[in-house]
Amino acid sequence: YLGEQTVKNITKPVGAYRVLMEPRVTKERGAGFKAQSTRRRVAFIGLAAMLVIVAGGALWQFFIRPVAPTVEKADPKQMALPLPDLPSIAVLPFVNMSEDPKQEFLCDGITGEIITGLSKTRNLFVISRQSTFSYKGKPVKVKQVSEELGVQYVMEGSVQRSGDRIRINAQLIDALTGRHIFAERYERELKDIFALQDEITISILSATRVKLTEGEQSSGAKKYFEGKQGLDCYLKMLETKKYLQGHNIEDIRAAGRIAEEVLAMCPENPLTYVMLSDVHWLTYWLGPEQSRRESIEKGIEMAQKAIAMDDSIAGAYSELGLFYNLKREYDKAIAEGERAVALAPGMVSPNQCLAMTLLYVGRSEEAIPLFQKAIRLDPVGSTGLYLNFGHSLRAAGRFDEAVVAYKKSVQRAPDNIFAHINMAVTYIMVGREEEARAEAAEVLRINPNFSVDSWARSLVYRDQSETDRVVNALRKTGLK
């Protein structure tokens, strides 16, 4: 229990009334009897007062005390997904209560850091940021969130920044009972935001009775962002992450520019290097073909620098594994992916990255459960998650399921050219040529200069026959 001010039901003081007992004392009984009578009177008064307090407390507890606020209960039978065996939680995006709309990214960053901190706890099932942020700006009920994401607990909150001070209101609800587990208000100086995020995280774990193991005491973010300059770097990093979500080359370049600014300000922060590695990963796929080799080498360099500074960052190993795939150094890629999953088994990215490596080396049957785990952690799912899941299903011969996965990828990003390409390939493989050509037309709509040969050179399957099978199918759609 850690909050500065806790909003919960507190037992009110009960008035105790003085009981007066005035027995007559005769002269004949003497002074000794009078003293004994006084002691008895005091003891009786104390006992009577105690009885009044106990009775009043019982009256308050069972008849007068206001009932904790409740919300409409979720129905386990209506869950879109089965409840996990572990305590499960979804942290909704905190609402920006500041007058400045530019503080929105700060609210999102705080929510994201809390989710990340919780995700590092092995004994808690945490829905990913991608899925909970699908509710951002929408009027949703706790019951709806619980049933759609398949979780017991839902957390809501708000953030208000005023100058160098920040106030966070947070409440945790047990959706199955409809009761508030806690509702707390935190107010600190902005420089203490990292300690505050850890405090909220630990409050949640305490309230859900999740035991921490060694190494899970905090998110660790505080040590990277000391002082005023550290805070400035943190705020810039939040801005960079916003651009990384764009998945187009203009946003990726903007993210790269800001990340370089962060690097100049805080060169000893390993998280900056992880972010730059991610910039190079996306540049490989979205940038010009001639820069691919440079993207690979720089991406590996950045990930290795991060690990040299702090070997406990799962994201750095995930990035490194992905780049080793591009270099076709598959054994290294598997080793790095396994390290990432061991460090953060409850996070989406490590599971997805290892699954992608297993797919590339022809172990699609092993990749599918990892993708399924990632999707359970992220039920809404990103376009990339469903895209790669589709690849594994197709490689395993589960074509109809692959088409479903690719369609979900397109639903989340209608202009995801890779989803349209692979849907076209899959339709050819099952003899649905008309639908394949429709997808090929979408490819040309998105990129009129699309080249099958250029795209083929980006494929990294260990078995060349798998690459040939996919490329030959794509050519049958009429694409050149």
Buried (B, 14 or more C-beta within 10 A) or exposed (E): EBBEEEBEEEEEEBEEEEBEEEEEEEEEEEEEEEEEBEEEBEEEBEEBBEEBBEEBBEEBEEEEBEEEEEBEBBEBEEBEBEBBEBBBBBBBBBBBBBEEEEBBBBBBBBBBBBBBBBBBBBBBBBBBBBBBBBBBEEEBEBBBBBBBBBBBBBBBBBBBBEEEEBBBBBBBBBBBEBBBBBBBBBBBEBBBBBEBBBBBBBBBBBBBEBEBEEEBEBBBBBEBBBEEEBBBBBBBBBBBBBBBEBBEBEBBBBBBEBBBBBBEBBEEBBBBBBBBBBBBBBBBBBBEEEEBEEBBEBBBBBBBBBBEBBEEBBBBBBBBBBBBBBBEBBEBBBBBBBBBBEBBBBBBBBBBBBBBBBBBBBBBEBBBEBBBBBBBBBBBBBBBBBBBBBBBBBBBEBBEBBBBBBBBBBEBBEBBBBBBBBBBBBBBBBEBBEBBBBBBBBBBEBBEEBEBEEBBEEEBBBEEEBBEBBBEBBBBBEBE
